Amino acid sequence: MNAQQPPSPNRYLELLNFKTREEAYQKVKEMASNLTEDQHAVRSCIFDLHALVELELRRIYYHLFKQLLFLTDDEAENERHLQNLTRQ
């Protein structure tokens, strides 16, 4: 993936070599079925922590990069750049 191409919507499936969501659901269910109740709890906590860290990093990066934008007197151009940053 280069900077000009949007990320593939199936990029996470491709990482695990799955073709469809249904295949991924089935395989993940098989992989997780051998876990104990405690292991499931730990796994859920790890996923929750990962999601929280990702959101916090996005917030930090947004405010950091917003300060680095070179804004001009052209309000329309400034708004376009701010919208591009917000979408990331």
N, CA, C and O atoms as a CHARMM CRD file, in Angstrom:
* protein
*
  352
    1    1 MET  N      0.85000  -1.17700   0.00000 PROA 1      0.00000
    2    1 MET  CA     0.00000   0.00000   0.00000 PROA 1      0.00000
    3    1 MET  C      0.88700   1.22800   0.00000 PROA 1      0.00000
    4    1 MET  O      1.75900   1.36300   0.85800 PROA 1      0.00000
    5    2 ASN  N      0.67600   2.12300  -0.95000 PROA 2      0.00000
    6    2 ASN  CA     1.42800   3.36800  -0.95100 PROA 2      0.00000
    7    2 ASN  C      0.54400   4.50700  -0.46400 PROA 2      0.00000
    8    2 ASN  O     -0.63100   4.30100  -0.16400 PROA 2      0.00000
    9    3 ALA  N      1.10700   5.70100  -0.38700 PROA 3      0.00000
   10    3 ALA  CA     0.40300   6.82800   0.21100 PROA 3      0.00000
   11    3 ALA  C     -0.82300   7.26100  -0.59900 PROA 3      0.00000
   12    3 ALA  O     -1.75000   7.84400  -0.03800 PROA 3      0.00000
   13    4 GLN  N     -0.84500   6.98600  -1.91100 PROA 4      0.00000
   14    4 GLN  CA    -1.95500   7.42600  -2.73800 PROA 4      0.00000
   15    4 GLN  C     -3.14300   6.46100  -2.70200 PROA 4      0.00000
   16    4 GLN  O     -4.27500   6.87900  -2.94600 PROA 4      0.00000
   17    5 GLN  N     -2.91300   5.21000  -2.41100 PROA 5      0.00000
   18    5 GLN  CA    -3.98800   4.22800  -2.42600 PROA 5      0.00000
   19    5 GLN  C     -4.65100   4.13800  -1.06100 PROA 5      0.00000
   20    5 GLN  O     -3.96600   4.07300  -0.04100 PROA 5      0.00000
   21    6 PRO  N     -5.99300   4.13400  -1.03300 PROA 6      0.00000
   22    6 PRO  CA    -6.66300   3.95000   0.25200 PROA 6      0.00000
   23    6 PRO  C     -6.44800   2.51600   0.74000 PROA 6      0.00000
   24    6 PRO  O     -6.27200   1.60800  -0.07200 PROA 6      0.00000
   25    7 PRO  N     -6.46100   2.31000   2.04000 PROA 7      0.00000
   26    7 PRO  CA    -6.26400   0.94900   2.54300 PROA 7      0.00000
   27    7 PRO  C     -7.40200   0.03600   2.10700 PROA 7      0.00000
   28    7 PRO  O     -8.55300   0.45900   1.99600 PROA 7      0.00000
   29    8 SER  N     -7.06300  -1.20200   1.86500 PROA 8      0.00000
   30    8 SER  CA    -8.05900  -2.19400   1.46800 PROA 8      0.00000
   31    8 SER  C     -9.00400  -2.45500   2.63200 PROA 8      0.00000
   32    8 SER  O     -8.55400  -2.58500   3.77000 PROA 8      0.00000
   33    9 PRO  N    -10.32100  -2.53600   2.36500 PROA 9      0.00000
   34    9 PRO  CA   -11.25300  -2.82800   3.46300 PROA 9      0.00000
   35    9 PRO  C    -11.04000  -4.23000   4.05100 PROA 9      0.00000
   36    9 PRO  O    -11.47600  -4.51700   5.16600 PROA 9      0.00000
   37   10 ASN  N    -10.37100  -5.08900   3.29200 PROA 10     0.00000
   38   10 ASN  CA   -10.10800  -6.45700   3.76900 PROA 10     0.00000
   39   10 ASN  C     -8.67400  -6.64100   4.24300 PROA 10     0.00000
   40   10 ASN  O     -8.18700  -7.77100   4.29400 PROA 10     0.00000
   41   11 ARG  N     -7.98500  -5.55100   4.59200 PROA 11     0.00000
   42   11 ARG  CA    -6.56200  -5.65700   4.92200 PROA 11     0.00000
   43   11 ARG  C     -6.32200  -6.55600   6.12600 PROA 11     0.00000
   44   11 ARG  O     -5.29800  -7.23800   6.18500 PROA 11     0.00000
   45   12 TYR  N     -7.24600  -6.57300   7.09000 PROA 12     0.00000
   46   12 TYR  CA    -7.05400  -7.43400   8.25100 PROA 12     0.00000
   47   12 TYR  C     -7.31400  -8.89700   7.89400 PROA 12     0.00000
   48   12 TYR  O     -6.66000  -9.79300   8.42800 PROA 12     0.00000
   49   13 LEU  N     -8.25000  -9.13300   7.01100 PROA 13     0.00000
   50   13 LEU  CA    -8.47800 -10.49900   6.53700 PROA 13     0.00000
   51   13 LEU  C     -7.25900 -11.00000   5.78100 PROA 13     0.00000
   52   13 LEU  O     -6.84700 -12.15100   5.93100 PROA 13     0.00000
   53   14 GLU  N     -6.68700 -10.11800   4.96600 PROA 14     0.00000
   54   14 GLU  CA    -5.51200 -10.49700   4.17800 PROA 14     0.00000
   55   14 GLU  C     -4.31900 -10.80900   5.06400 PROA 14     0.00000
   56   14 GLU  O     -3.51400 -11.67800   4.72800 PROA 14     0.00000
   57   15 LEU  N     -4.19000 -10.11900   6.18800 PROA 15     0.00000
   58   15 LEU  CA    -3.08500 -10.38400   7.10600 PROA 15     0.00000
   59   15 LEU  C     -3.10300 -11.82300   7.60900 PROA 15     0.00000
   60   15 LEU  O     -2.05300 -12.43500   7.80800 PROA 15     0.00000
   61   16 LEU  N     -4.30700 -12.35600   7.81100 PROA 16     0.00000
   62   16 LEU  CA    -4.45200 -13.72100   8.31300 PROA 16     0.00000
   63   16 LEU  C     -4.72100 -14.72800   7.20200 PROA 16     0.00000
   64   16 LEU  O     -4.98800 -15.90200   7.46000 PROA 16     0.00000
   65   17 ASN  N     -4.64500 -14.25100   5.96000 PROA 17     0.00000
   66   17 ASN  CA    -4.83900 -15.10500   4.79300 PROA 17     0.00000
   67   17 ASN  C     -6.25800 -15.67600   4.70900 PROA 17     0.00000
   68   17 ASN  O     -6.44700 -16.82700   4.31300 PROA 17     0.00000
   69   18 PHE  N     -7.24700 -14.86800   5.08200 PROA 18     0.00000
   70   18 PHE  CA    -8.64900 -15.25100   4.94800 PROA 18     0.00000
   71   18 PHE  C     -9.21500 -14.56600   3.71800 PROA 18     0.00000
   72   18 PHE  O     -8.79000 -13.46700   3.36100 PROA 18     0.00000
   73   19 LYS  N    -10.15900 -15.20400   3.07900 PROA 19     0.00000
   74   19 LYS  CA   -10.78900 -14.64200   1.87900 PROA 19     0.00000
   75   19 LYS  C    -12.08700 -13.89600   2.20600 PROA 19     0.00000
   76   19 LYS  O    -12.38900 -12.87700   1.58600 PROA 19     0.00000
   77   20 THR  N    -12.85300 -14.40200   3.17800 PROA 20     0.00000
   78   20 THR  CA   -14.14500 -13.80300   3.50300 PROA 20     0.00000
   79   20 THR  C    -14.26400 -13.58900   5.00700 PROA 20     0.00000
   80   20 THR  O    -13.51600 -14.16800   5.79300 PROA 20     0.00000
   81   21 ARG  N    -15.21200 -12.75200   5.38800 PROA 21     0.00000
   82   21 ARG  CA   -15.47300 -12.53000   6.81200 PROA 21     0.00000
   83   21 ARG  C    -15.98700 -13.79600   7.47500 PROA 21     0.00000
   84   21 ARG  O    -15.63800 -14.09800   8.61700 PROA 21     0.00000
   85   22 GLU  N    -16.80600 -14.52100   6.76300 PROA 22     0.00000
   86   22 GLU  CA   -17.36500 -15.75200   7.32200 PROA 22     0.00000
   87   22 GLU  C    -16.26000 -16.75000   7.64500 PROA 22     0.00000
   88   22 GLU  O    -16.28800 -17.40100   8.68900 PROA 22     0.00000
   89   23 GLU  N    -15.29300 -16.86500   6.74800 PROA 23     0.00000
   90   23 GLU  CA   -14.15200 -17.74900   6.99300 PROA 23     0.00000
   91   23 GLU  C    -13.37500 -17.29000   8.22300 PROA 23     0.00000
   92   23 GLU  O    -12.94700 -18.10700   9.03800 PROA 23     0.00000
   93   24 ALA  N    -13.19800 -15.98300   8.34800 PROA 24     0.00000
   94   24 ALA  CA   -12.48100 -15.43900   9.51000 PROA 24     0.00000
   95   24 ALA  C    -13.24600 -15.73200  10.79500 PROA 24     0.00000
   96   24 ALA  O    -12.64800 -16.15000  11.78700 PROA 24     0.00000
   97   25 TYR  N    -14.56300 -15.51800  10.79200 PROA 25     0.00000
   98   25 TYR  CA   -15.35300 -15.79100  11.99400 PROA 25     0.00000
   99   25 TYR  C    -15.23400 -17.25500  12.41100 PROA 25     0.00000
  100   25 TYR  O    -15.07600 -17.56100  13.59300 PROA 25     0.00000
  101   26 GLN  N    -15.31000 -18.14900  11.43500 PROA 26     0.00000
  102   26 GLN  CA   -15.23300 -19.58000  11.73200 PROA 26     0.00000
  103   26 GLN  C    -13.86500 -19.95200  12.30000 PROA 26     0.00000
  104   26 GLN  O    -13.78100 -20.66000  13.30300 PROA 26     0.00000
  105   27 LYS  N    -12.80800 -19.48300  11.67200 PROA 27     0.00000
  106   27 LYS  CA   -11.45400 -19.83600  12.11900 PROA 27     0.00000
  107   27 LYS  C    -11.13600 -19.23700  13.49000 PROA 27     0.00000
  108   27 LYS  O    -10.53400 -19.89700  14.33700 PROA 27     0.00000
  109   28 VAL  N    -11.54200 -17.99200  13.70200 PROA 28     0.00000
  110   28 VAL  CA   -11.29000 -17.36000  15.00100 PROA 28     0.00000
  111   28 VAL  C    -12.06900 -18.08000  16.09100 PROA 28     0.00000
  112   28 VAL  O    -11.56900 -18.26500  17.20000 PROA 28     0.00000
  113   29 LYS  N    -13.28100 -18.48100  15.77800 PROA 29     0.00000
  114   29 LYS  CA   -14.07900 -19.23800  16.74700 PROA 29     0.00000
  115   29 LYS  C    -13.39300 -20.55500  17.10100 PROA 29     0.00000
  116   29 LYS  O    -13.37000 -20.95700  18.26400 PROA 29     0.00000
  117   30 GLU  N    -12.83700 -21.21700  16.09900 PROA 30     0.00000
  118   30 GLU  CA   -12.10600 -22.46100  16.34700 PROA 30     0.00000
  119   30 GLU  C    -10.86300 -22.21300  17.19600 PROA 30     0.00000
  120   30 GLU  O    -10.57400 -22.98000  18.11500 PROA 30     0.00000
  121   31 MET  N    -10.12200 -21.13800  16.88800 PROA 31     0.00000
  122   31 MET  CA    -8.90200 -20.84000  17.63500 PROA 31     0.00000
  123   31 MET  C     -9.20700 -20.46300  19.08200 PROA 31     0.00000
  124   31 MET  O     -8.45600 -20.81700  19.99100 PROA 31     0.00000
  125   32 ALA  N    -10.30700 -19.74700  19.29500 PROA 32     0.00000
  126   32 ALA  CA   -10.62900 -19.26800  20.63900 PROA 32     0.00000
  127   32 ALA  C    -11.37300 -20.29100  21.47500 PROA 32     0.00000
  128   32 ALA  O    -11.47500 -20.12300  22.69000 PROA 32     0.00000
  129   33 SER  N    -11.89700 -21.34500  20.86700 PROA 33     0.00000
  130   33 SER  CA   -12.71700 -22.29600  21.61300 PROA 33     0.00000
  131   33 SER  C    -11.91300 -23.10200  22.63900 PROA 33     0.00000
  132   33 SER  O    -12.49400 -23.66000  23.56900 PROA 33     0.00000
  133   34 ASN  N    -10.60300 -23.17000  22.48500 PROA 34     0.00000
  134   34 ASN  CA    -9.77700 -23.92100  23.42700 PROA 34     0.00000
  135   34 ASN  C     -9.36100 -23.09400  24.64300 PROA 34     0.00000
  136   34 ASN  O     -8.66000 -23.59800  25.52200 PROA 34     0.00000
  137   35 LEU  N     -9.78200 -21.84000  24.70100 PROA 35     0.00000
  138   35 LEU  CA    -9.39400 -20.98200  25.80600 PROA 35     0.00000
  139   35 LEU  C    -10.28300 -21.21100  27.02600 PROA 35     0.00000
  140   35 LEU  O    -11.46600 -21.52700  26.90200 PROA 35     0.00000
  141   36 THR  N     -9.69200 -21.04600  28.19500 PROA 36     0.00000
  142   36 THR  CA   -10.46700 -21.12600  29.43100 PROA 36     0.00000
  143   36 THR  C    -11.21200 -19.81200  29.63200 PROA 36     0.00000
  144   36 THR  O    -10.99800 -18.85100  28.89300 PROA 36     0.00000
  145   37 GLU  N    -12.07700 -19.77400  30.62200 PROA 37     0.00000
  146   37 GLU  CA   -12.82900 -18.55100  30.91700 PROA 37     0.00000
  147   37 GLU  C    -11.88700 -17.40800  31.29400 PROA 37     0.00000
  148   37 GLU  O    -12.09600 -16.26900  30.87500 PROA 37     0.00000
  149   38 ASP  N    -10.86100 -17.70300  32.07500 PROA 38     0.00000
  150   38 ASP  CA    -9.88100 -16.67600  32.45100 PROA 38     0.00000
  151   38 ASP  C     -9.11400 -16.17500  31.22800 PROA 38     0.00000
  152   38 ASP  O     -8.85700 -14.97800  31.10800 PROA 38     0.00000
  153   39 GLN  N     -8.75300 -17.07300  30.33200 PROA 39     0.00000
  154   39 GLN  CA    -8.02700 -16.67200  29.13100 PROA 39     0.00000
  155   39 GLN  C     -8.89400 -15.78700  28.24200 PROA 39     0.00000
  156   39 GLN  O     -8.39900 -14.84300  27.62700 PROA 39     0.00000
  157   40 HSD  N    -10.19800 -16.09500  28.17600 PROA 40     0.00000
  158   40 HSD  CA   -11.12300 -15.24300  27.41300 PROA 40     0.00000
  159   40 HSD  C    -11.20200 -13.85000  28.03600 PROA 40     0.00000
  160   40 HSD  O    -11.23800 -12.85100  27.31700 PROA 40     0.00000
  161   41 ALA  N    -11.22800 -13.77700  29.36500 PROA 41     0.00000
  162   41 ALA  CA   -11.29100 -12.48600  30.04600 PROA 41     0.00000
  163   41 ALA  C    -10.03300 -11.66900  29.76000 PROA 41     0.00000
  164   41 ALA  O    -10.12000 -10.47300  29.48400 PROA 41     0.00000
  165   42 VAL  N     -8.86600 -12.30800  29.82500 PROA 42     0.00000
  166   42 VAL  CA    -7.60900 -11.62100  29.54300 PROA 42     0.00000
  167   42 VAL  C     -7.59300 -11.14100  28.09900 PROA 42     0.00000
  168   42 VAL  O     -7.18800 -10.01300  27.81700 PROA 42     0.00000
  169   43 ARG  N     -8.02800 -11.98600  27.20400 PROA 43     0.00000
  170   43 ARG  CA    -8.05400 -11.63100  25.78300 PROA 43     0.00000
  171   43 ARG  C     -8.96100 -10.42300  25.53900 PROA 43     0.00000
  172   43 ARG  O     -8.60100  -9.51800  24.78500 PROA 43     0.00000
  173   44 SER  N    -10.11900 -10.40700  26.16700 PROA 44     0.00000
  174   44 SER  CA   -11.04700  -9.27900  26.02400 PROA 44     0.00000
  175   44 SER  C    -10.44000  -7.99900  26.57300 PROA 44     0.00000
  176   44 SER  O    -10.59400  -6.93200  25.97800 PROA 44     0.00000
  177   45 CYS  N     -9.75100  -8.09700  27.70100 PROA 45     0.00000
  178   45 CYS  CA    -9.08800  -6.91400  28.28100 PROA 45     0.00000
  179   45 CYS  C     -8.01200  -6.38100  27.34400 PROA 45     0.00000
  180   45 CYS  O     -7.87200  -5.16900  27.17900 PROA 45     0.00000
  181   46 ILE  N     -7.26100  -7.27600  26.73500 PROA 46     0.00000
  182   46 ILE  CA    -6.21500  -6.85100  25.80300 PROA 46     0.00000
  183   46 ILE  C     -6.82500  -6.12500  24.61500 PROA 46     0.00000
  184   46 ILE  O     -6.31000  -5.09000  24.19100 PROA 46     0.00000
  185   47 PHE  N     -7.92200  -6.65600  24.07100 PROA 47     0.00000
  186   47 PHE  CA    -8.58000  -5.99000  22.94400 PROA 47     0.00000
  187   47 PHE  C     -9.10300  -4.61400  23.34600 PROA 47     0.00000
  188   47 PHE  O     -8.97100  -3.65100  22.59100 PROA 47     0.00000
  189   48 ASP  N     -9.70100  -4.52300  24.54300 PROA 48     0.00000
  190   48 ASP  CA   -10.21800  -3.23000  25.00700 PROA 48     0.00000
  191   48 ASP  C     -9.09000  -2.22600  25.18600 PROA 48     0.00000
  192   48 ASP  O     -9.21500  -1.07000  24.78200 PROA 48     0.00000
  193   49 LEU  N     -7.98700  -2.66100  25.79100 PROA 49     0.00000
  194   49 LEU  CA    -6.84200  -1.76600  25.98600 PROA 49     0.00000
  195   49 LEU  C     -6.25900  -1.31800  24.64900 PROA 49     0.00000
  196   49 LEU  O     -5.89500  -0.15400  24.47900 PROA 49     0.00000
  197   50 HSD  N     -6.17600  -2.24000  23.71300 PROA 50     0.00000
  198   50 HSD  CA    -5.65500  -1.90100  22.38300 PROA 50     0.00000
  199   50 HSD  C     -6.52600  -0.83600  21.72900 PROA 50     0.00000
  200   50 HSD  O     -6.00400   0.11800  21.15300 PROA 50     0.00000
  201   51 ALA  N     -7.83100  -0.98400  21.80900 PROA 51     0.00000
  202   51 ALA  CA    -8.73900  -0.01500  21.20300 PROA 51     0.00000
  203   51 ALA  C     -8.60100   1.34800  21.87500 PROA 51     0.00000
  204   51 ALA  O     -8.60000   2.37500  21.19500 PROA 51     0.00000
  205   52 LEU  N     -8.48500   1.36900  23.20000 PROA 52     0.00000
  206   52 LEU  CA    -8.33200   2.63900  23.90900 PROA 52     0.00000
  207   52 LEU  C     -7.02200   3.33000  23.56000 PROA 52     0.00000
  208   52 LEU  O     -6.99100   4.54800  23.38300 PROA 52     0.00000
  209   53 VAL  N     -5.95200   2.57300  23.46200 PROA 53     0.00000
  210   53 VAL  CA    -4.65500   3.15200  23.10600 PROA 53     0.00000
  211   53 VAL  C     -4.70700   3.70800  21.69000 PROA 53     0.00000
  212   53 VAL  O     -4.18100   4.79000  21.42700 PROA 53     0.00000
  213   54 GLU  N     -5.33600   2.97700  20.78200 PROA 54     0.00000
  214   54 GLU  CA    -5.43900   3.45800  19.40000 PROA 54     0.00000
  215   54 GLU  C     -6.21200   4.77200  19.32800 PROA 54     0.00000
  216   54 GLU  O     -5.80300   5.69000  18.61600 PROA 54     0.00000
  217   55 LEU  N     -7.31500   4.87000  20.05100 PROA 55     0.00000
  218   55 LEU  CA    -8.09000   6.11300  20.05300 PROA 55     0.00000
  219   55 LEU  C     -7.28700   7.26900  20.64600 PROA 55     0.00000
  220   55 LEU  O     -7.31900   8.38400  20.12500 PROA 55     0.00000
  221   56 GLU  N     -6.57700   7.00300  21.72300 PROA 56     0.00000
  222   56 GLU  CA    -5.78200   8.05400  22.34900 PROA 56     0.00000
  223   56 GLU  C     -4.65900   8.52300  21.42600 PROA 56     0.00000
  224   56 GLU  O     -4.39600   9.72100  21.33000 PROA 56     0.00000
  225   57 LEU  N     -3.99900   7.59000  20.75000 PROA 57     0.00000
  226   57 LEU  CA    -2.94600   7.95900  19.80500 PROA 57     0.00000
  227   57 LEU  C     -3.50100   8.79000  18.64200 PROA 57     0.00000
  228   57 LEU  O     -2.86700   9.74800  18.20100 PROA 57     0.00000
  229   58 ARG  N     -4.66800   8.42200  18.15800 PROA 58     0.00000
  230   58 ARG  CA    -5.28900   9.21100  17.08500 PROA 58     0.00000
  231   58 ARG  C     -5.56200  10.63700  17.55500 PROA 58     0.00000
  232   58 ARG  O     -5.34000  11.59400  16.81400 PROA 58     0.00000
  233   59 ARG  N     -6.04100  10.77100  18.78600 PROA 59     0.00000
  234   59 ARG  CA    -6.31900  12.09800  19.33000 PROA 59     0.00000
  235   59 ARG  C     -5.02900  12.91000  19.45000 PROA 59     0.00000
  236   59 ARG  O     -4.99700  14.08500  19.08500 PROA 59     0.00000
  237   60 ILE  N     -3.98100  12.29300  19.95400 PROA 60     0.00000
  238   60 ILE  CA    -2.69000  12.96800  20.10300 PROA 60     0.00000
  239   60 ILE  C     -2.13400  13.36500  18.74500 PROA 60     0.00000
  240   60 ILE  O     -1.69600  14.50100  18.56100 PROA 60     0.00000
  241   61 TYR  N     -2.14800  12.43900  17.79200 PROA 61     0.00000
  242   61 TYR  CA    -1.62500  12.74100  16.45400 PROA 61     0.00000
  243   61 TYR  C     -2.42600  13.85700  15.78400 PROA 61     0.00000
  244   61 TYR  O     -1.85500  14.71700  15.11400 PROA 61     0.00000
  245   62 TYR  N     -3.74200  13.84200  15.96400 PROA 62     0.00000
  246   62 TYR  CA    -4.56900  14.88300  15.35600 PROA 62     0.00000
  247   62 TYR  C     -4.13500  16.26000  15.85300 PROA 62     0.00000
  248   62 TYR  O     -3.90200  17.16300  15.05100 PROA 62     0.00000
  249   63 HSD  N     -4.02600  16.42300  17.16800 PROA 63     0.00000
  250   63 HSD  CA    -3.65500  17.73000  17.71800 PROA 63     0.00000
  251   63 HSD  C     -2.21700  18.10600  17.36600 PROA 63     0.00000
  252   63 HSD  O     -1.92200  19.28000  17.14100 PROA 63     0.00000
  253   64 LEU  N     -1.33800  17.13600  17.31800 PROA 64     0.00000
  254   64 LEU  CA     0.05100  17.40800  16.94800 PROA 64     0.00000
  255   64 LEU  C      0.14600  17.88100  15.49200 PROA 64     0.00000
  256   64 LEU  O      0.76500  18.90500  15.20300 PROA 64     0.00000
  257   65 PHE  N     -0.46900  17.12900  14.58900 PROA 65     0.00000
  258   65 PHE  CA    -0.37500  17.46000  13.17100 PROA 65     0.00000
  259   65 PHE  C     -1.16100  18.71700  12.81800 PROA 65     0.00000
  260   65 PHE  O     -0.79000  19.44000  11.89300 PROA 65     0.00000
  261   66 LYS  N     -2.23600  18.98200  13.54100 PROA 66     0.00000
  262   66 LYS  CA    -3.01900  20.18700  13.27500 PROA 66     0.00000
  263   66 LYS  C     -2.16100  21.42600  13.48600 PROA 66     0.00000
  264   66 LYS  O     -2.29500  22.40000  12.74500 PROA 66     0.00000
  265   67 GLN  N     -1.28800  21.40700  14.47900 PROA 67     0.00000
  266   67 GLN  CA    -0.40100  22.54200  14.74100 PROA 67     0.00000
  267   67 GLN  C      0.65400  22.70500  13.65100 PROA 67     0.00000
  268   67 GLN  O      1.17100  23.80400  13.44600 PROA 67     0.00000
  269   68 LEU  N      0.97500  21.61900  12.95200 PROA 68     0.00000
  270   68 LEU  CA     2.02200  21.67000  11.94200 PROA 68     0.00000
  271   68 LEU  C      1.52700  22.10900  10.56600 PROA 68     0.00000
  272   68 LEU  O      2.32700  22.34400   9.66000 PROA 68     0.00000
  273   69 LEU  N      0.20400  22.22100  10.41100 PROA 69     0.00000
  274   69 LEU  CA    -0.33900  22.65200   9.12200 PROA 69     0.00000
  275   69 LEU  C      0.06600  24.08600   8.83100 PROA 69     0.00000
  276   69 LEU  O      0.05200  24.94300   9.71400 PROA 69     0.00000
  277   70 PHE  N      0.42100  24.32900   7.59800 PROA 70     0.00000
  278   70 PHE  CA     0.74500  25.68600   7.15800 PROA 70     0.00000
  279   70 PHE  C     -0.52700  26.29400   6.61700 PROA 70     0.00000
  280   70 PHE  O     -0.90700  26.02800   5.47700 PROA 70     0.00000
  281   71 LEU  N     -1.19300  27.10900   7.42100 PROA 71     0.00000
  282   71 LEU  CA    -2.45400  27.71400   7.02200 PROA 71     0.00000
  283   71 LEU  C     -2.19900  29.07800   6.39700 PROA 71     0.00000
  284   71 LEU  O     -1.27000  29.79000   6.77800 PROA 71     0.00000
  285   72 THR  N     -3.03600  29.42600   5.43600 PROA 72     0.00000
  286   72 THR  CA    -2.87300  30.68500   4.69300 PROA 72     0.00000
  287   72 THR  C     -4.12300  31.54700   4.87800 PROA 72     0.00000
  288   72 THR  O     -4.98300  31.24900   5.70600 PROA 72     0.00000
  289   73 ASP  N     -4.20200  32.60400   4.10200 PROA 73     0.00000
  290   73 ASP  CA    -5.37700  33.47700   4.14800 PROA 73     0.00000
  291   73 ASP  C     -6.55500  32.88800   3.37000 PROA 73     0.00000
  292   73 ASP  O     -7.67500  33.38700   3.47400 PROA 73     0.00000
  293   74 ASP  N     -6.31200  31.84300   2.60100 PROA 74     0.00000
  294   74 ASP  CA    -7.36400  31.19500   1.80700 PROA 74     0.00000
  295   74 ASP  C     -8.14200  30.23400   2.71000 PROA 74     0.00000
  296   74 ASP  O     -7.70500  29.11300   2.97100 PROA 74     0.00000
  297   75 GLU  N     -9.30000  30.69600   3.17800 PROA 75     0.00000
  298   75 GLU  CA   -10.08900  29.91500   4.13000 PROA 75     0.00000
  299   75 GLU  C    -10.57700  28.58300   3.53000 PROA 75     0.00000
  300   75 GLU  O    -10.63400  27.57200   4.23100 PROA 75     0.00000
  301   76 ALA  N    -10.92400  28.58400   2.25200 PROA 76     0.00000
  302   76 ALA  CA   -11.40100  27.35400   1.61200 PROA 76     0.00000
  303   76 ALA  C    -10.28800  26.30300   1.57100 PROA 76     0.00000
  304   76 ALA  O    -10.51900  25.12500   1.84300 PROA 76     0.00000
  305   77 GLU  N     -9.09200  26.74500   1.22900 PROA 77     0.00000
  306   77 GLU  CA    -7.94300  25.83000   1.18700 PROA 77     0.00000
  307   77 GLU  C     -7.61200  25.31400   2.59100 PROA 77     0.00000
  308   77 GLU  O     -7.31800  24.13200   2.77000 PROA 77     0.00000
  309   78 ASN  N     -7.66000  26.19900   3.57500 PROA 78     0.00000
  310   78 ASN  CA    -7.40900  25.79500   4.96000 PROA 78     0.00000
  311   78 ASN  C     -8.42200  24.74200   5.40800 PROA 78     0.00000
  312   78 ASN  O     -8.06000  23.74400   6.03100 PROA 78     0.00000
  313   79 GLU  N     -9.67900  24.97500   5.08900 PROA 79     0.00000
  314   79 GLU  CA   -10.73900  24.02900   5.48400 PROA 79     0.00000
  315   79 GLU  C    -10.52800  22.66700   4.81800 PROA 79     0.00000
  316   79 GLU  O    -10.74200  21.62600   5.43800 PROA 79     0.00000
  317   80 ARG  N    -10.10800  22.68400   3.55700 PROA 80     0.00000
  318   80 ARG  CA    -9.85400  21.42800   2.84700 PROA 80     0.00000
  319   80 ARG  C     -8.74500  20.63300   3.54400 PROA 80     0.00000
  320   80 ARG  O     -8.86200  19.41800   3.70500 PROA 80     0.00000
  321   81 HSD  N     -7.68500  21.30600   3.95100 PROA 81     0.00000
  322   81 HSD  CA    -6.59100  20.62500   4.62300 PROA 81     0.00000
  323   81 HSD  C     -7.00600  20.10100   5.99500 PROA 81     0.00000
  324   81 HSD  O     -6.60800  19.00600   6.39200 PROA 81     0.00000
  325   82 LEU  N     -7.80500  20.88200   6.71500 PROA 82     0.00000
  326   82 LEU  CA    -8.29200  20.43000   8.01700 PROA 82     0.00000
  327   82 LEU  C     -9.22000  19.22000   7.86600 PROA 82     0.00000
  328   82 LEU  O     -9.18800  18.31000   8.69500 PROA 82     0.00000
  329   83 GLN  N    -10.04100  19.20500   6.82000 PROA 83     0.00000
  330   83 GLN  CA   -10.92600  18.06200   6.57600 PROA 83     0.00000
  331   83 GLN  C    -10.11400  16.81100   6.24700 PROA 83     0.00000
  332   83 GLN  O    -10.44600  15.71900   6.70800 PROA 83     0.00000
  333   84 ASN  N     -9.05800  16.96100   5.45700 PROA 84     0.00000
  334   84 ASN  CA    -8.19600  15.81600   5.14700 PROA 84     0.00000
  335   84 ASN  C     -7.54900  15.25400   6.41200 PROA 84     0.00000
  336   84 ASN  O     -7.41600  14.03900   6.55300 PROA 84     0.00000
  337   85 LEU  N     -7.15400  16.11400   7.31200 PROA 85     0.00000
  338   85 LEU  CA    -6.53900  15.66900   8.56900 PROA 85     0.00000
  339   85 LEU  C     -7.57600  14.97000   9.44200 PROA 85     0.00000
  340   85 LEU  O     -7.26900  13.96700  10.08800 PROA 85     0.00000
  341   86 THR  N     -8.78400  15.48600   9.46500 PROA 86     0.00000
  342   86 THR  CA    -9.84200  14.91300  10.30200 PROA 86     0.00000
  343   86 THR  C    -10.21000  13.50800   9.83000 PROA 86     0.00000
  344   86 THR  O    -10.51900  12.64800  10.65500 PROA 86     0.00000
  345   87 ARG  N    -10.18300  13.26000   8.53300 PROA 87     0.00000
  346   87 ARG  CA   -10.55200  11.94500   7.98700 PROA 87     0.00000
  347   87 ARG  C     -9.55500  10.86500   8.34900 PROA 87     0.00000
  348   87 ARG  O     -9.92100   9.69000   8.37400 PROA 87     0.00000
  349   88 GLN  N     -8.33100  11.20900   8.62500 PROA 88     0.00000
  350   88 GLN  CA    -7.30000  10.21700   8.92200 PROA 88     0.00000
  351   88 GLN  C     -7.60100   9.60000  10.21100 PROA 88     0.00000
  352   88 GLN  O     -6.86100   8.72800  10.66500 PROA 88     0.00000
